[in-house]
Amino acid sequence: MTGRRTLYRLAAVAALAVAGLAGPGGCDGRESTSPGVDRTAAPARYESNANANANAGANAGVGAAAAAAAGPEVSRWLAGLRGATAKFHAIEAATAAGWSAQITGCMEMPGTGGMGFHYGNTGLIDGVPEQFAPELLVYAPQKNGRLELVAVEYIVPYTAVPRDAEAPSLHGVPLHHNDAFGLWVLHAWVWKHNPAGMFEDWNPDVSCAFAQ
């Protein structure tokens, strides 16, 4: 089982690392200047990132439908999730607790919205989403240079749950496909209001304009 979990983690981290490269998934199409991002990648990887963003956009509406059907159970989950992640508003606290891998640069899709930087806890990438222990924490850059915790993201690699299998879910809210990364994914915007919906991938109120 330990070997299988390691495989899941490697597959997910490798896929998400592609997302961290520049191009259309970066800040307004510009090359990311974020630490730890490979800025010498081949054009094929930039294309992969563009496809990933298009794929995520294609999934828009999945979260909105789930939110519309949300009941008290989902509300309790989200309240508990806020409680579990409240201590990670400071990125330093998150990295010290295990969310230390900067998986992506700042992600933004012009005309749709942004996500921000994704920091992962690779020890949690085991193919099973845990309601109060999301695999990724999402931070948006602020004008003062700080990073603001805005959302979490749950990910399950296709190596753990095949693409054609029943979607993993949390309290009846299904994860959805991100084919470019080979993942089931679900964002929850528990720390910043998302006009598009709690579980949408992109937030119109998030920008990479202040990314460093």
N, C-alpha and C positions, 0 to 999 in steps of 0.2 A: 504493500500500500504506500510506503514511503517513496519508493521509486516512481509510482504512478503520480503521486502528488508533485514530485519534482518535475515530471514531464509536463503536467498541466501548467505549472508556474513558468517553466521555460517557454512553452508555446505561447502563453498569454503575454509574457513580458516581451518576447521577440516580436509578436504582432503589434503590440502597443508601441514599441520603440519606433516602428515605422511611422506611426502617427505623430511622433514628436519631431519628425523632420519637417523642413520648411515647406514652402509652396502654399497652395490654396488653403490648407488647414492651419497655417500659421497665422500671424497677425496681419490681417488684411492682405494676404497673399505675399507678404514680405518674408524674407528669411528670418527665422527665429534667432535671437541673440541670447537665448537662455543658456545658462551653464549646463554642461553635460549633454548638449544636443549636437549631434554630428552634422556639421555644416559642409562636409565634403562629400556627401552622399551622391550616388549616381542618379541621373535624371529618372531612371526607372522607379526609384523609391519615392521621388516627388510625385510621380504619376500615381503610385499606390496610395499616397496620402490624399490626393485629389479624389480618387475613387472612394476612399473611405468616407470622406466628407459628404460626397454625393449619396453614398449608401445610407449614412446617418440621416440625411435630409429626407430620404425616401421613407424612412420609418416614422416621420413626424405624424402625429395623430394617434399613434398607439398609446402613448402615455395619457393623452387627453381623454381617450375612451375609458382607460382604466380609472382615471381620476373621477370621471363622471359616475362610475359605478362604485366608487369608494364608500364604505360605510364606517361604523364605529370601530371595527377591527383595524382598518387601515389607519384611522385617526390615532388610535392608541399606539400602533407601530411607529408612526411618524413622530409622535410625542416622545416615545422611548428612544428613538434614533437621535433626536435632538439632545436628549439627556446624555446619551452615550458618547456623543461627539462634541459636546459643549467645551470640553477641555482642550480641543484642538484648534481653537480660533487662532492661536499663535502657531505658525508653521513649525517653530522650534519644538513645541510640545509634541506635534504630530510626528516629526522625524525621530524624536527621542523614543516615541512609543512604537516605532516600527514602520510608519508610513514614510520611509526615507528614500525610496526610489523615485526620482523624477521620471515618470514614464513618458510624458509628452511635454512639448513646448506649449506655449499659449495657443489654444485652438479657437478659431473664429471663422464663421462662414458669412462673408459680406452679404447683407440683405436679409439674413436669417437670424443671426445672433452669435453668441459666443458660448464657450464652456469655461476656458481658462486652463490652468496647469493641472495635470493629474499626478498625484503622488500616491504610489502604491505600497501596500504591505504584501510582499511576495509570499510571506508565510501563510496568508489567508487564501491564496489562489489554489484551492483544492477541489474545485468543481462543485462546491456546495455553498450557495449564498447564505450567509448568516445575518439575521435581521438587524442586529445591533453591532455588527463588525463588517462594514463594507470593505471590499478589497481596495477601493480607491477613494481618496479625498480630493475634492476639486477646489482650487483656489483661483480667484480672479485678481489681477493686478490693480492696485489703486494709485491715484495720483501722487500720494506721499511715498510711493516706493514699496509699501507693504503689500502683503498678499492677504486677501480676505477669504475666509472659508465660506463658500457659497452652496456647495452641494456635495453629495457622495455618489459613487457609482459602484454598482454590483456587476461583476463580470464572471462568466462561466465559459471556459474554452470549449470549442467544439470537440476537442480531444476528450473532454469529460462527458459532455452531453452532445451527441451528434446533432447536426443542423436539422435533420429530418425527424428528430425526436420531439416529444411533447415539450413545450417551453418550460423551463424552470420558472418558478413564481415565488413571490413573497406575499402572503395574505391575499391571494387571489389576483395580485398584480403581476402579469407575466413579463419576463425579460423578452427582449426582441432581438432579431438578427442584426449583427454587424458583420457582413460577409467579408469585407476587406480585411478585417482583423481576425476573422475566424472565431468570433465570440458571440455569446448571448450577453446583452447589456441592459442595464436599467439605471438611469439617473434618478435621484430624488433631491429636489431643490429645497432642502429643509432649512437653509440659512439665508436664502435670498429669494424673494418672490419671483416667480417666473410667469409672466403674462400668458405664455403659451401653454402652461400647464405644469403641475408638480413633477410629472414623470417624463416630460419632453427632453430630448437630447440637447437642444439649443435654447438659450435664454436671450431674448431680444435686448435685455437690459445689461448683458455682460459684454465687455469689449476688451480687446488686447491692446488698446491704444497706449496704455501705460506700461506695457511689458518691457522688462529690461533684459 
